[in-house]
Amino acid sequence: MNRASEFRQKEVINIADGRRLGFVSDVEVNLEDGRIEAIIIPGGGRFFGLIGKDNEFVIPWERVKKVGEDIILVDMDERFIRKYFD
């Protein structure tokens, strides 16, 4: 079992194309049943993660395929990738 805090700073990689999407900055948890609903990675446009306005990319938990020690593998479709990462 993993704690939500253990997801922070794991790198997220899309298995559909091998693209590195970023590092987990937060998780969404359903407090009623204690389940993780999504992982969140910060968007671009930040200066060392501190300064600047950015979007957060919410990846639904259903898209998470494998959680490893250092990485999280997700399966995101090409539309999502093009919209946020190109």
Secondary structure in CASP SS format (residue, H / E / C, confidence):
PFRMAT SS
TARGET T0000
AUTHOR 0000-0000-0000
METHOD secondary structure of the structure
MODEL  1
M C 1.00
N C 1.00
R C 1.00
A H 1.00
S H 1.00
E H 1.00
F H 1.00
R C 1.00
Q C 1.00
K C 1.00
E E 1.00
V E 1.00
I E 1.00
N E 1.00
I C 1.00
A C 1.00
D C 1.00
G C 1.00
R C 1.00
R E 1.00
L E 1.00
G E 1.00
F E 1.00
V C 1.00
S C 1.00
D E 1.00
V E 1.00
E E 1.00
V E 1.00
N E 1.00
L C 1.00
E C 1.00
D C 1.00
G C 1.00
R E 1.00
I E 1.00
E E 1.00
A E 1.00
I E 1.00
I E 1.00
I E 1.00
P E 1.00
G C 1.00
G C 1.00
G C 1.00
R C 1.00
F E 1.00
F C 1.00
G C 1.00
L C 1.00
I E 1.00
G C 1.00
K C 1.00
D C 1.00
N C 1.00
E E 1.00
F E 1.00
V E 1.00
I E 1.00
P E 1.00
W H 1.00
E H 1.00
R H 1.00
V E 1.00
K E 1.00
K E 1.00
V E 1.00
G C 1.00
E C 1.00
D C 1.00
I E 1.00
I E 1.00
L E 1.00
V E 1.00
D C 1.00
M C 1.00
D C 1.00
E H 1.00
R H 1.00
F H 1.00
I H 1.00
R H 1.00
K H 1.00
Y H 1.00
F H 1.00
D C 1.00
END
